Amino acid sequence: MSSWSALPALWPELAQRFPTLVALEEPHRNPPVRLTYPELAQRIQSFAQGLQALGLQPGERVALFADNSSRWLIADQGIMLAGGVDVVRGAAAPVDELDFIYRNSESSFLVVDTPDLLKRLAVYLPQWQPRAVITLWGDAQEGVWDFHQLMQRGERHELQPPHLESESLATLLYTSGTTGKPKGVMLSHGNLLHQVENLYVVFTPQPGNIALSLLPTWHTYGRSGEYFLLSRGIHQIYSTLRHFKQDLLKYKPHHIVGVPRMWESIYEGVEREFRQQPPGKQKLIGNFLGMSKRYIYGKRLWQGLTLEPVQPSWSQRLGGGLTALALWPLHRLADWLVYRKVRQAVGGRLKEGASGGGALARYLDDFYELVGITILVGYGLTETSPVLTARWVTHNVRYSAGLPIPGTEIKIVDPETRQPLPVTHKGLVLARGPQLMKGYYRNPEATAKVVDDQGWFDTGDLGWVTPQGDLVLTGRAKDTIVLSSGENIEPQPIEDACLQSPYISQIILVGQDMRQLGCLIVPNETALKAWAEAQGHTLVMPQEEPVAGAWTLASPEVLELYRVELKTHSQNRPSVRPFEQIGPFRLLAEPFTIENGLMTQTLKIKRNQVMERYQELIQEMFV
């Protein structure tokens, strides 16, 4: 049970425990922001008092449409402290989606990031008729409360503490709406506090440690991570995509909560540095990496922290231990000459990095282990606040999603019969625990479809459980590609393998109801141009001016390169089946991004939208 009844109770306690420590810092804000724990607690209370002075009543909805910042957290917790329920979404969301969210949630107050967002929403305001509108940043406007005005109003008003319990509704988070209208996920104070109190099994922050924040804090993953880290007295620094790599070197974080694409981006930067070395040095680095892979594989076997095999025999463990022992001196040499420089590129003192919001590709798992950076993968959904399972520092089984966090149950069932399956058998993942949502707002039918009468939540994911209890995910039930031959294929492992190619930036497998697999590829433009230059040619992308004699994405030489890359990497996996070979493919000039609607805010590709946008191209591939 939680020692707090509701989330806002955290902040006065933290102010007393850490009276001199910095809680939040925004170095890229003009002027920069730096708040200690007592200052943060005071601002949260002033914001809450301001809302109550404007007439906010307990249980009322407050739409909070804004992005990462110290004021986002102040508004978020101020709304809850005042007794309100915040309805959160990022400022970059389409305005028609924000309109649906505001109306569906029955919000009565509106808090927005900037006056610019307010202008984008102006057409909806007469219909919404919010009782008050507040901007977090920017100058004051007529009829609108800016942040400073609200805080000043709050300082003249005495807080009326609302009655909040563990089961009280804290927030509404709307799903991305990739299939139909978004659904409002109702999370209680108890749901979120479960994460605050139990993520210690993953992260081990100490007061004063630095955490670099890049994820959207309105998303449940970044949000729960922020709540937990702050509850341990860390110093959180808000970074941006533009400043992230410089901030790694400047602030040398101890902790980073990230998504797979972020870890992939760091890896790509390291790979780019490797490719720029002289040929002799490239060969030496390649030999080191190959040797260190054998070292970590042997070490995993010895420690029994492996999925291949799931339960190694004593002779296998001994063999792995002897291999690791024999290679340890060379691995240490490689660490001194190469890997420590990689660690320095992420600041040099990263204790633990978290990866969630999607599967971490196996090659990234291997890479970060062999260079000495601890990545702890977690798994969960918005509906589960979000973390269900996570890998621990003391039990870090690579390629798995880890063990259930305290109070959480995982069950694997047959997708058709819903009967429980034995360990190591693949099926549908069900989950149950204190972090499970209260349901979908005003949508009991949708709630009943995913939560049964015993409280088991249908995650929609496929996976299996090891004898030690580690969850291993194999894909989404809805993502499974079924060929015309009836063979079922999970695309994620094949896509992850293909992403090891330096020439592939993004990839989506296609082939539903076809005779074979195909794929759409977004090329890595930098690597591809460097390859063409090494062949003595210029490569021109579709968006660039044509050059006589230059290669394009349609040039036979370029297409042959990708054929070889796909064959090499898609087949370089354990237990490859013949029908998993990739046949036709197409190269796309436009990447999948948040802006074009083909990626989520946590940088996961929206498969349904990609399939819809490129429907004609996909059909043409298989003619």
C-alpha positions, 0 to 999 in steps of 0.5 A: 500500500502507498504511504501517500493517498494521492500524488500531490502529497509527494511534494511537501514531503520532498521539499522537507527531505531535500531542502537544498537540492535542485529538482528541475532545470531548463537550460534551453529556456530563455531565461533558464529555469532552475527550481529547488524542491521547496520552490517546486512544491511552492509553485505547485501549491500556488498554481492549485490555489490559483485554479481554486480562486478561478472556481475549479471544483473537485473532480472537474476536468482541466485540459492540459495541452502542452509539452515538456517543461517545468511548468507542465509539471507544476500545472499537472500537479497543481491541477491535482492538488486543487482536486481537478483531473487533468486531460493531457495531450502534447501541443503538436497534436492535430487540432481536430484531435484536441477538439475531440479530447476536450469535448469527450472529456467534458473539460471545463478549464483549458491550459495551453503551452503558448499563445500560438497553440491558443490561436490554433484552437481559437475556432473551437473556443466558442463551442468549448466555452472554457470557464478559464484559459491559461497559458504556461509561456508567453505574454499576457493576452486579453481574457486569458490568464498567463502563468504569472498572473495565475500564480499571483492570483493563487498567492492571495487565495488560501488552499482548500485541500480536496479529499483525495483517495487512492481510487480518486481519478487523477488524469485522463490520457487519450490513446493515439487513435490509430484505429478509430477515435482516441479512447480516454484512459482513466488513471487513478492516484493509486495507479500512478503511485504504484509506479512511484513506489515500485520502479526502484526494482529498475532504477537505483537513483541517489539524491542529487543524481542527474537525469536527462529528460527528453520524452514527452512528459504528458505520455504515461511512460515519460510521466511515471518515470519523471514522478519516480525519479523526482521522488528519489531526489534527482536533479532533472534536466529538460533537454531537446532533440536539438540539444540532446547530444551536447547535453549528454556531454555537458551534464553527464547524466546518471539516468536516462529514460528513453525509447528504442529510437533514442538508443538507436540514434546514439548507436548510429552516431557511434557507427558513423564515427567508426566508418570515418576511421582509416580502413586498418582501424575499422578492421581492428574495431570490427574484430574487437566487436566480434570478439566482445560479442563472443565474450558477452554471450559466454558471460550470459551463459555462465550467469544463466541470463540467456534466452538461447538456450532458456535453461543452459545445462551446467556443461553449457554454463561452464563452457560459456564461463571458460569462453568469457574467461579466455576472452576477458583480457582482449575484451578489457583491451577493447574497452580501454581502446574503444568502448570507454570512448563510447561511454564518454559520448553519453557523458561517462557516468551513465549508471542506468538507461531505461528503454520502453515504449517499444521493443529494443532490437537485439543488436542494440541490446548486444552493443550496449552490453559490450560497450559497458552501458546498462540498458534496462528494458521495460514493458507496459501500456498507457492502460497500465500506468505504464510499467508491467515488467522490467529488467533489473540490474541484478537480473538483466536477461537481454532480449527479454522484457524483464520480470513483473514489477511488485504486485503485478501478475502476467499470464500467457493464454491461448489467443482463441481459447483463453486457456493458460499456457505452460512456460516457454509456450507463446500466446497472448499476454494478459496482465493484472495489478494495482497499476491497471486503469479504472477503464476507458472514459465514457466507454464501458463497451471498450473497457469490457473488451480488454478487461475480463471479470477477473481483472485480467487486461488483454495487452494485445501483445504476443509473448512467452515466459521463461521458467524464471518468470521473465517475459519475452515479447514476440510481437503484436497480435494485430501486427502478425502478417499471415501469408497466403500459405497460412504461415504467421510471421511476426515482423518486429524481429525481422525488422530489427535485424534489418535495421543493423544495416547502416543503409536502412534508417526505417523499415516496415514489413508488408505481405498480408495475404501475399505469397511472400514478404515485402518491405518499405525502406527509408534509406539512411541518406548519409550512409548511402551517399557515402557508399555511392561516393566510395563507388565513384558516383554521386547519389541524388535523392528525389527531393534534390535537383537532378544531376546528369549521370548521378545515381538515384534510388531507382539505380540498379546499383542502389537496388542491388545494394539493398537486396544484398543488405536485406538478404544478409541481415534478415537471414542473420537470425536464429531459427530463420524459416524459409518463408521469412525471406524478404522479396520485393521492396521499395525505397521511400524518399520521405521518412516516417515522422511525427509531423507526417502522422506516421510515428507516435510521440514515442517514436513508434511507427504507426503501421496502419497509417503507413499501410494506408498511405502506401496502399497502392505502392504495396499492391504494385509491389506484389503484381 
